[in-house]
């Protein structure tokens, strides 16, 4: 029997009808695997051994049954660890990746913690500038304003933001850029991303799920009328969509790199013909994909994990 530990935010707080991690756990349970869940804050490294306080987790329909807390030696008590905590991608998140590296010789950790740390989602995509809309990453107001002046209609967003948080559209001539940079700087020292606005976002922001670098399916997230943020957490609506030739071209270019890095379960965002993000921390969309297409990305993930364990 395969033993699985899932590093995630409190499972009691997730939506069982929409959450990808819930589907992953359900799929593992259906295969007879033992599953524990734990908060990354309970990780403890002593004398080279990493442990956590975890609870045995059993899903029963829309409900979750949690056992008592128990100490797990992550080198010997489990076979697979899933990193599924949500961003922010801050130093606490980064530290958790360092800690999980301690068990890599004994336990399969997915996605690979070192590669997750090396692949911030709005930075990794810059490895393929030919796939992106014009993009600048900087904290420098002059550089950001120069980009705005050259490209006109743009989108500004935090480098390590998630779920559409802090995303703002600035049209040509909008005078608020410097003030927005100042506001951002009061709470973060991270750079900002400024990107030429892609009008096709009104038709949707496509989430494509890749497993071992291969696309398995996609959903389209359509923003509310007049909005630029299509994330489901901020009101976007999921609809069925087919992969286009351009989508497959993008996946063919980035897929081998994702697989080589040990990034087994990845969600990429495509607007029109452009790749905008590569999500490796806790990609979502699997439940919606299964609902609209019947493709069970969680089951395909466990198939791939089984091959790795073998």
ABEGO torsion letter per residue (X at the ends): XBBBBBBBBBAAABBAAABAAAAAAAAAAAAGBBBBBBBAAABBBBGGBBBBBBBBBBBBEABBBBBBBBBBBAAAABABBBBABBOBBBAAAAAAAAAAAAAAAABBBOBBAAAAAABBAAAAAAABAAABBBBBBBABAAAAAAAAAAAEBBBBBBAABBGGBGBBBBBBGBAAAAAAAAAAAAABABBBBBBBBBAAAAAEBBBBBBBGGBBAEBBBBBBBBGBABABAAAGBBBBBBBBBAAAAAAAAAAAAAAAAAGBABBBBBBBEABBABBBAABBBGAAAAAAAAGBBAAAAAAAAAAAAAX
